[in-house]
Amino acid sequence: MPERLSGIGVSAGVAAGPLLRIAAAPALPPPVPVTDAPSEVSRAFDALAAVVADLERRADRASEATVAEVLRAEALMAGDEELRDAVRSRIEEGVDAPHAIDGAFGTFREMFAEAGGYLAERVADLDDLRDRAVAVLLGLPMPGVPRPGHPYVLAARDLAPADTADLDPAQVLALVTEVGGPTSHTAILARALGLPAVVACRGVSAVAEHTLVEVDGSTGRVEVGVTGVRFAAREADPLDALGPGRTADGHAVKLLANVGSAKDLPRAEGIGLFRTELLFLDRAAEPSRKEQAAAYRDVFRGMPGQRVVIRTLDAGADKPLPFLDQDGEPNPALGVRGLRVARRRPEVLTTQLAAIAEAAAGSEADVWVMAPMVSTPAEAASFAAAVREAGLPTAGVMIEVPAAALRAADLLEVVDFLSIGTNDLSQYTFAADRMCGELADLLDFWQPALLQLIGICGAAGRAAGKPVGVCGEAAADPALAPVLAGLGVSSLSMSARALPGVRASLARYSYAECRRLAELAVAAPDAVAAREVVGKVVG
């Protein structure tokens, strides 16, 4: 009998194949005396620079914006001046380059772990960067995913962004990690790459390599030691079969895509989330109105006649920006982030809206504008007034906190649409940091309380005759799509790779069946039961 392991399914799909692991980290050699400190410092800095350059190259060739964004964030960590100073100090104290790098990263690792929350989740990134830099110094290949020449299931304690960037969907059938949660980098990148994935799967590290396993990314089930199953490389997503999203009886649910720049333009019914943060990252000063308008125009012009929902700057918390001077907040997740930045720096929002209006004026796209982190109808009304003052006709807000969801009907009296960010809405509903793997069960998108809040928004949208979409990671779950439609969600926005699966899932059910599935899921006692009860109905 196969052994069964359980985790959290974070990217739908079923695949089977031999299990292989990430290559081991390079072992440190014995310490050697340092006779030429400046030369040793140069050697260490060259290794760090090689890691940065490698990550940037991977980011440049990444086909998914999310992957590129994560890789560039990791490259920033490897090039950090404080880290370089720590390495230099150790070498000047007589420590050779490999051990100086190991020690410096170790110090930052300890600091991040003690800080907890988002920073603690970056510990895996620091370990990966250290291993890569040490490998360069030792003349070894940088650690990474295996390339056995046949399809396999990739297992790891956790996956660093650099590990996932070069994953070949023709070879890697599925991902399984020992730690992580629904909003961890592994989960986000797996969905972006269209790979079935299970995280927080305790025991997978003990499974011997080459053991045949079957992974169900919907249920979180991992069968170990299966026999008689077929495994093969995943076929390319049927992008050519894309069409409008709808239920079996024709109820429309628009299927939109999440993008970060013009190079990500999808074949979809539109863009449900155009993130503008990428333009602001790594900047010492706010990008000019002219520069912003040019970037937005490239996206708008690529989507003539289609909806483009552009989100105003979502900075703060896990996305700090140097020019906003946001250091010192006791709890950034509950601090000045998203639209709240306009309380301190109203000109940042004003300039961005002017740039969006300028770009929209020269395109045929149907441009909608929405704000992140809105909590009250007053905030929504103020934002909508600013959008219209800029000459833009359609204003909306994101639902990311329970207060906004509970007052969805009031919000829709002053804005034209709502878009639900399920990652943050989960975090704030359950008071569970979205990057904390230990709390992954609370961040499961099938949690009935989360679905109930989404249902409140959907009901408000139906009553007002205004659209309510989901642009968070939950939108990419094919099994959950009929439930979301039944809760009143009128559009789902996700990575382009997830579109075919969600579209096929919606097409299997009538709208009445979707509403029934939604009732069952909300009435379930917990996320596991919700997933199971819906699974039994849909077979």
N, C-alpha and C positions, 0 to 999 in steps of 0.2 A: 504493500500500500504506500502510495506517495505520502510524504510528510507535508503537512499544510502549515504555511506561515501566513501571518496576517499583518497588514499594514494599512496605510491610507492610500486609496486609489486617487491619484491626482491628475492623470491624463488617460482618457478612456482608450479602450482597445484591448485585444487579447493577442498574445504572442507566446511562442514556445521556442526554446533553443538551449544550447549549452551555455552554462553560466561562466563568464570570465570576469576578471577583476582589473581595476586600474593598476598599472605597473607600480611596483614598490618605489618608495622614495630613496634617493641615493644615500648610502651610509657615509657618515663623516669619517675622513681618514684621521690617523693620529695627528696631534698638533705638531707644527714645526716652528722653529724660531724665526722671528722676523728680523732680517738684517737691513732691509731697505723699505722703511715704512711708506714713503711716498709712492714707491712702485707698487707696493702691496695694496695701498688705497686705490690706485688707478685700476689694478686688477679687479678689485671688488666692485668698483663703480662701473667698470666695463661689463661685468656680469649682470649687474642690475639693469644697465642700459640695454643689454641684449634681451633681458626678460621683457622690459617695457616695449622694445621694438617688436618682439615676437607677438605680444598681446595686441599691439596696435595693428600689426599685419593681419592677425586673425579677425580683429574687429572690422577691418576694411573689407575683408572678403566674406564676412558673415552675411548670409542672405536674409536673416531676421533682424529687425531693428532692436528687439529686446536683447538678443545675444550680443550685438555690437555695443549696446549701452552698458551691459554688465562687464564686458571685457575692458572697455575704456575706464570704467571705475576701478577695476583691478590694476590696470596699468598706472593709474594715478597713485595708488598705494605703493607700488614698487618704485616710483620715482619721487616719493615724498622726501623733502629736504631733511626733516627730523630723523628719518630712518638713515639717510646717508651720513648725517652727523654722528649718529650712534655707532655706525660701522667704522667711521674714521677714528672716533675716540678709542674704540677697542683695539684697532690696529696700532695706533700710536702707543697703546699700553703694552704692545708686544704680542697681540693675538693675530694669528694668520687669517687670511681673507675668508676661507670657508667657515671657520669658527666665529669670526667677527660677525659675519652675516647671520649665522645660526643664533648667536647671542642677541644681536640687535632685534631680530624678528621675535625671539623668545620674550624679550622685554615688552614689546608691543603686544604680543599674544597675551601675556599675563594682564596687562592693563585692559585690553579689550574684554577678556573673560570676566574680570572683576566688575567692569562697567555694566555688563549684562545687556539684555535687549538686543537692539540692532547691532551694536558693536560686537557683542558676544557671537552673533551669527557670522561675523566677518573673520572669526578665528580660522576657519577652514581656508579662507582666501589667503590669510597670512602664511599658513603652513604650506600652501601650494606655491606661493611666491618664493619662500625660503628654499623649497626643494628645487625649484627651477633654477634659482641663482646658484645654488651649490652644484647642481648638475653641470652648469656652464663652466664653473671653476674647475671641476674635475674632468672636463672634457667628455662628459657623458651626454647622451640624448636627454632632453627634458622629459620628465615623467609625463605620462599621458595614457590615452586609451589604447588597448591592444589592437593590433591589426592582423588577425589570424588568417585572413583570406577566406573566411566563411561567416555566415550569419551567426550572431550570438546575442545573449542577454548580458548586459553590462551591469555588474554589481559593484558597490563601493560603500564605504561608511558614509561618505557624502561626496558630491561631485563639485569640483571647483568650476567656475565659469569657463576657464580655459580648456577643461576636459571636454565640455559639451560643445565647444565651438566647432570642432572638427569632426563631430560625430557624423558618420555616413549612414543615413537611413537605409541604404541598401545593405548594410552589414549589421548595424545595431538594431535588434528587434524590439528591445524594451529596456527600461532602466529600473533598478531596484536599489534603494539605499537604506542604510541602517537608521539614519536620523533624517531630520527635515520635516517640513509641514506643507500644507497646501499652498502657502505663499513663499516657500523657500525658492532659492535660485534654481535648484534642480527641478522643482515642479513647474515653475514659470517657463524655463527653457525647454522642458520636455513637451509642454503644450505647444510652444512656439515651433518645435521641430516635428510635432505630430507623432511622438513616440509614446506608446503605453508606458505608464510609470507608476510605481508604488514606492512611497516613502515611509519612514518610521516603521520599517519592517525588521523587527528585532529577530536576530538569529540568522539573517542572511549572510553575515560575515563568516559564519561557521560552515557554510555550505561549500563543499569541495569544488574546486574548479572543474569545468567540463561536465558537471552534473546537469542532466536535462531538467529544465524547469519550465513551468507554464505561468505566465504573469497576466493577471486580469487587472488592468488599470482602472476599471470602473468600480469593482468591489474591493480592491486591495488584497485580493487573494494571490498567494504564490505557492503553487504546488511543486514540491521538490522530489525529484526522482521519478518523474512521469515516464511512461513508455508508450510507444505506438502512436505518438503524435507527429504530425507533419510540421516541419519548420522550414521557413524560407525567408528570403529577403522580402521586406515590405515592398509592395508595389507603389509606384508613384501615385500621389493623390490625384483623383480624377478631376483636376481643376477645369478641364474642358466641359464637364457636366454641370458646372455651376449655373444656377438660375435663381429666380426669386424664392425666398423662403416662404413656406406655407404649410399648413396642416393638410391632412388627406382630403378634407372637404373645402379647401381653398381659403381658410382664414390666414391672412397675411401676417407674417412675422419677419420683418426686414432683417436680412443677414448682412452685417456691416463688418468692416475691418478696423483694427487698431494699427496706427502707423506713427512713425516718429519723424519722417522726412519724405521728400519726393521720391527717393529711391525705393521706398517701400510700397508704392501705389499698387493696390490689389485689383483682382477681378472680382468685384463684389458689388452689392447694391449701393454702396457708398462707404463713407468712412464714419464710424461711430465714435472714434476717439483719435483725434490728432493731438498727440502730446507735443507741447512746445518747449519742454524743459531742455531738450538736447541742445537747442540753440543757446541756452544760458549757461550750460555746464562749463566749468573751468574758466569762467570769465572773471577778470578782476573788475570789470565795469559792465553795466547793462548794455546789451547790443542796441544799436541805434534803431530808430523807427524805420529808416531806410533799409537797414540790413534785415530787420524782422520782416518787413513787407515783402522783400525779395524771396525770403525762405517760404513764407506762407503762399505767395503767388505761385510758386513752383508746384505746390500741392493742389491748389485750387484749379489751376489750369489743366492739371492732369485728370480732373474729375468733372468734365463738363456735363451739366444737366443732372448731376448727382448730389446727394446730400454729403456735406463735409461738416462734421461736428468738431470744432476746434476748442480745446480746453485752454483757458488762460493759465498763466504760470502756476505750476503746482510745486512750490519750493517749501523747504522746511522739513523738520523731522528727519526721515531717511534720505532727503534730497537737499542738503544744505548748499547754499550758494555763497561764495566768499563776499560778493559785493553787497549782500543783504545784511551782513554783520549780525548773524543770528546766534552767536556763541553765548553760552551762559544760561540758557533756558534750563530750568530744573527738570523738565520732562518735555522734550521737543515734540513728541507725538501729541501732546495736549497743549502745545504752545502756538506760536504765531506761524502758521503754515497755510498754504493755499490762499484763498481769498483774504484771509486775515492779514497777509502781508500788506494789503492796501491800507490797513489801519495806520501803519507806520510810514509806508512809502506809496501813497496814492498815485504818484506820477508813474510808477512802474506799470500799474494797470492801465492808466490813461494812455500812455504811450503804446502799450501793446494793443489796446482796442483800436487806436488810430491806425496802427500798422495793419491790423486785420481788415479794417474797413477799406484802407487804400488797396490792399491786395484783392479783396473781394470785388471791388469796383471794376477791376479789369478782367474778371473771369466770368464764366457761365455756371460756376458751381453754386449750389444752394447752401450757402454758408450759415451754419448755426454756431452760436457761441455759448459756452457754458463755463461756470466757475466751480473750482473744487473747494471742499471743506466749508460748506454753507450749513448753518445750524438753525437759523430763524427766518421767518417770513420777512422780517425787516432787512436782513442781509440780502435776501433774494431780491427784494424790491429795489434796494439800492443798486445792486449789480445790474438788474434789468434796465434801470434808468440810465446807467452809465453806458450800457451796450447801445441803447436806442439813441442816446445823445451822440454817440460816435457814428450814427447813421446805419447801424446794423439792425435788421428787422426781427431776428429770432434769438431770444435769450433763454437760457435754461440753467439749471444748477445740478450738481451732483448730489446724490444721496449717499452720504458716507458715515453719518452718525445717526443714532436712533432718534434724536430729537427731530431731525429733518424728516425721517421716514414717518414718524407719528403725526407730523403736521403737513404731510404731502398735499392734502387738499388745499390748505392755506397757501402753500408755496405755489400751487398751480393757478391761484388767483392772480399772481403777479408775474409768473414766467410762462413760457410757451411749451416747455418740456422738462422732463426729469431724466437723469441718467444715473443708474445705481452702480456705485463702485463697491462690489461685493468684498474685495479684500479688506478695505478699511472699515466697511460696515460690520464685517465679522469681528475685526479687531476691537472696535469700540462697543459693540453689543455684548461681547463676552469678556471685556476687559482682559484680553489676551494679546500680547505683542505678536504681530503677524509674522515675525521672524523667529519666534521661540518654538523650536521643535518639540519641546516637552509638552506644549499646550496644543499640539496639532489637532487633537480630537475636537477641541473647542472651535477651531477655525475651519472645520469641515463645512463646505457650502451646503450640505444637506441638513444642517442643524435646523430643526423646525422653527426655532425662534427667529432665525435669519429669514427663513422662507415666509414666516408670518409678516415680518416687516416689509418684505418685498410685495406681499399680497396687499398690504395697506396702500402702498404706492400704486400698484396696478389698479386697485379699485378706485383710487382717486383719479387716475388717468382716464379710466372708462367713464366716470361720472362727469368729468370736465371735457371729455372729448379731445384730450391732449395726449401726445405720445409719452410713454414711459419705457425707457430702454435699460438694458444691463450692458455695461462695458467693462466689468471686472472679469476676473478669471473664471467665475462660475459660468459665464456665457459660453465657454468653450467645451463644456461637458455635455456630450450628446445625450446621455441618459437624463440629465437634468433639464434639457431644453424644453421638452413637452410640459414639464412641471412649471417652468418659468412662464411659458406661454399661457398655461392655465391660470396662473396668478395675475394675468393681465398685462404682462410685458409685451410690448409691441415691436421691439427690435432687440437683437443680440449682436454685440460687437466683440470681435476676437481676432486672434492671429489668423492670417490667410489660410494656413494649413489646416486649421480646425473647421473651416467652413463646410467642406463636403460632408463630414460626419454629422455635424449638427443639422445640416439641411436634410440629410437622409433620415435622421431620427424624427424630426418634426413631421416629415411627410408620411410617417407610419400611422399617425393618429388623427382622429377628428378633433375639432376644437372642444367638443363636449367631453371626449376622453381625456384631453389635456386638463380640463377643469377638474375632472374626477381624480386624476393623478395628483393634482395640486392639493386637493382636499385630503387625500390619503397621506401625503407627505407632511403637511402641516399638522395633522392630527397624530402623527407618530410620536412616541415618547423621546426619541433621540435620533441622531443622524444615521446610525447603523440601521435602526428599524425603518427609518424613512426610505433609505436606499433599498432595503430588502423588500418592503411592501410594494414599492413601485416596480422593483425588478420582477416580483412574482406576477404582477399584472401584465407587464409588457413582455414577459417571457425571456 
